[in-house]
């Protein structure tokens, strides 16, 4: 059992695992704040604290679990992205801020910057609380929603816990819940099998942005593996060989 973290790196100025540090990282307490050995960003620290609060022993974080200067290891892990996120107990999604130092709102000492708006009616003994935004709106406004790498992390996860400046939202394959409601918000739509699903996924993915254009296939590896199970056969450069004739059709 383990949790997975989905977040944005930002400028990437924080510690990421390299091969030379692996022996030190294997020592108990090497990532503890008191050790002061590695510059672990706040979002990752908060995710560690959250995992402990939820009673989970393990947390998967790309920056720490992938040896970044080992191309062979990195390639192997990228090809396993569908399994990593699909088999996690839950994926924690950081919607606040635009980098790995923004933290997880509501976790640890980090308070949410947005306070639930309350309107008082003059001369009356009650107040009205303005309904917080829907999850879809909160996601659309986040830096997380436009990054290419986070696309497959959300798609492949069975359960997601979204932590935003407004509130927390929980989403599973059946429905979505929020703290302010007793009833589910919406029913989740399931992907159709076959070419239609692939076409939709590629369309959504190409709207995302990435720091390095050379990562366009790497950030789609998990989706390719997921769709390979749906379509059968193999993929070449993100294209299913069984449908390569359809995929190459285009119009100016």
N, C-alpha and C positions, 0 to 999 in steps of 0.2 A: 504493500500500500504506500502511496505517496501522493503529494499534491504537486501541481505544476504551476509555474508563474508565467503570465503573459504580460509584457510591459514594453515600453519604448526605451531604447538606449539613449536617445539624444545624441550628444557629441561623443559619447563613448569614453569619456574621461573618468574611468573607474577601473577597478581591478577586474581582470579576466584571466582565467586559468591558463597558464603556460606550462609546458612540459617540465621545466626545471623546478617548478614549485609543487609538483604532485606529491613527493615524499613529505614535505612540510604540511600540506593540506590534509594528509591522511592522519595526522596526529590529532588526538582529541583536544577540542577547544581552540583549534588553529584559527577559526573564523569568529570566535567570540570577540565582542568589542574590546574587552579588557586586554586581549592579546596584542592588539594594534599592529598586526603583521600585514594585513591586507586591507586595501581601501574599498571595502564593500559598500555600495550605495544604499541609501536609505530605503528605497523600495524593496530591495532584496532583504535588508535587515528586518523590515516590517513583516515581510512574507514569512521569514523564519519565526518571528514572534507569533504570527497568526497560526502557523502550523502547530506550534507548541500549545497554543490556547485550544486548538481543536483536537488535541490529543494525537496528532499525526507525527510520526517519527522522521519521515523523509520528505524532502522538498526538491523538486527538479527545477533548476535555473540554468538557462542556456549558457550564460557567461561563465558559470562555475563548473557545470557538468560536461562541457565540451572543451577539449584542449585546443585553444584557439590557434596556437602556432604549429599544430600537427595536422597537416592537410589530410592525411589518411584517416585519422580519427574523426576529424570534422566532417569529412564526406560520409563516413559510416553513420554518424549520428544524424546527419541531415536526411539520410535515406530511411531512418527509423522514426522520423517525426510523427508519422501517422500513428505508430504504436505508442510512442511516448505520451502524446496527448489523449489518445483514445483510451488508454489503459490507466490513466491517472484517476484517482478517486474524485478529484475536482480540480479545475483550473481557476486560479485566482487572477482576475483581470484588473489591472491598475488603470483606471480611466482619468486619474487626476494628473495634471501637469504634462510637461512635454519631454521629460527625461527621467533617468533612473534615480535621480535624487529627489523626486517629488514626494515619495512616500505613499503609503496606503491610508487614505482618510479613515479615521475611526479606529485605527490600530495603534497600540502603544500610546505615546504621548501626542501623536498627531491629531489635531482637531480638524474637523471639516471647516473649510473657509466660508462656505455658504450656510447661512442659518435659515431654517425653515421660516418663510415669511408669515407673520401673523398680523391680521388687520382687526383693530378694535372698533366696535360700533359705539360712537359717543352716546352716553346716557344709558347704555345697556350693560348688563352684567355678564356678557359673554363675548368671546372673540371668535374670529373665523380664521382658520389656517388654510392658506392657499395650497392647492394640490401641487405636489412636486412634479417635475416633468417625467414623461414616460421614458423607459429605458432606451428605446430607439432614438429618442431625441438627445439624451445624454451621450450615447455612444457616438452619434453623428457629430457632436460638437467637440469630441475629444481628439487629441493628436494620435491616440492609439488606433482610431478607426481608419486612418489614412496610410498606415504603414503596411508594406507588403508582407513582412514577416508575421505580423499578428493575424493575418487573414486565415491561414491554415490552423493556427493555434486555437482560434475560436471554433472554426468549422468542425474540427476533428474531436473536440472535447465533448464528453457525455454530459458533464455538469460544469456550469460556470458560476463563479461568485464575482459579480462586478462591484467594485468599490469606487464610488464617485464622490465628488464634493457635496452632492445632494443627499445620497443615502446608499444603502446596499441593495443589490438586486440578485436574486438567485434564479438561474435558468437551467432547466434540464431538457431532455429530448421531448418531453411532453408539454411543458408549460413554463411560465415565468412568474416569479413572486417578487414582491417588494415589501420593505418594512412597514410601510404605511397602509397596506391593504391586507385584509384577511383572505380575499378571493384572488385567484390567479388573474394576471393582467391579460394575457393572450395565449392562445394555443399556438404552438410552434408548427410551422409548415415543414413537411418532410420533403427531401429531395426526390425527384423522380429518377428512376433508373435510366441508364443509357446516355445517348448523345445529348439530349436536352439538358440534363444535369451538367454534363461537362461544358457545354456551351455557356450556360449561366455562370458557372464557377469561373471560367476564364474571363468572361466579361466583367464580373465583379472584381476579380484579382487585378486586371489591367488598369483599374481606376486608382489603385494604390500607388504609393511612392516608395522609393528606396534610395539609400545613400549611394550605393554602388549598382549601376545598371547590370554589371556582370553577375549579380546575385539573383537575377530574375528567374532563372530555373531552379536555383538552390532553394529559394523561398517557396517554391511550388512543389518541392519533392514529396512532401507529405500528402498533398492533395492528389498528386499523380499516383502514389501508392494506393490511396483510398479508392480512386476511380478505377484503378487497374482491377481491384477486386470486384467492382461493379460491372465493368465492361469485358473483362477477360483479356488475355493477350498481354503484350508489353507496351511500354511507352518509349518514344524517342523524342528527346528535346521537349518534353511536356505534351507531346501529341500521341494519342492512342494509335498504334499501328493499324488496328482493325478499322479505324475511321479516318485514315490519313487522306483518302481521296476527298471526303467531305470537309475535313479541316483545312485543306489547301484551297478550297474555293473561296474567292473573295471578289469584291466589286469596288471600283474606285469611288 
